[in-house]
Amino acid sequence: MLAPTPNNVVQLTGILDVRTVGDVRQTLNTVIDTCVGDVIVDLERVDAVDATGLGLLVATHRRTQSLGRQLVLWHPMPSVIRILAVTRLHRVLRVERSPLPVGA
C-alpha cells in the first residue's frame, strides 16, 4: 500500500479503505510532523477510495491547513476522480491531475 518516496511525498497503491487507512494515517502524520511544505499524496496507483479513506484525506487536509500547509492529491486515477466529484470533495481538496515530475 505504501511505497518509500523522498521528502513530503506519500505514494499509495491499491485501495484506500478501512483495512489500509491505519497505516496510511500513521505515514501521513509522520510526514506532516517531520517535513516542511505541502504534503503530496500520489494517487496514480490507487484504484479506489472508500468512505473511510475519504475521511482520512479530509482529516489530513484539515490538519495541514491548520499548519498553514496544503494536502495535494496528485494524479488520481479516473475512478478516484469520480469519487471525489460525486462527494464534491474536489471542491475542497487540492487535486493535481498531471503526473509527478521524475525527480520528485
URCORUR-V197596 format. One record per run of one state. SS is the DSSP state (@ for helix, = for strand, . for the rest). FROM is the first residue (numbers start at 1). LEN is the number of residues. If there is no record, write none. Layout:
BEGIN
<<SS & FROM & LEN> <SS & FROM & LEN>>
END
This chain:
BEGIN
<<. & 1 & 1> <= & 2 & 2> <. & 4 & 5> <= & 9 & 8> <. & 17 & 4> <@ & 21 & 14> <. & 35 & 4> <= & 39 & 11> <. & 50 & 1> <@ & 51 & 16> <. & 67 & 4> <= & 71 & 4> <. & 75 & 3> <@ & 78 & 9> <. & 87 & 2> <@ & 89 & 3> <. & 92 & 2> <= & 94 & 3> <. & 97 & 8>>
END
